[in-house]
Amino acid sequence: MGVSRGLLWTGIDQGLIDGLLVGFFGQRVPQLVGRLGSALQSGQVGTYAWVLVVGVLFVLGAFTIR
């Protein structure tokens, strides 16, 4: 019982799984991706269209040079 509660439950479950996996990858990573996505969005549709055009031209140019 002591090993189960002390090592497995407290150490592995609460420390590793809940602390690292759920706490970091389940909360921190989505917050970081959301902030990055919000910073990249300006709300200007014309800018999005130009970026799309430039990207398509870049891909077509890459295939043409090959």
Residue, then its C-alpha position, 0 to 999 in steps of 0.5 A: m500500500g505504501v509503495s502504491r500510494g507513495l510511488l505509483w499514485t503520487g510520483i507517477d500518476q500525479g507527478l508525471i502524468d498529471g503534472l507533465l503530460v496533462g499540465f504541460f501538453g494539455q494546457r501550456v502547448p495549446q495556449l502557446v499555439g493559440r497566442l501564436g495564431s492570434a499574433l499571426q492573424s490581422g483580420q485583413v482579408g487582402t493580406y491573406a489573399w496576397v500571402l496565398v497568391v505568393g505561396v501558390l507562385f512559390v510552389l509552382g516555381a519550385f515545381t517548374i525549376r525541378 
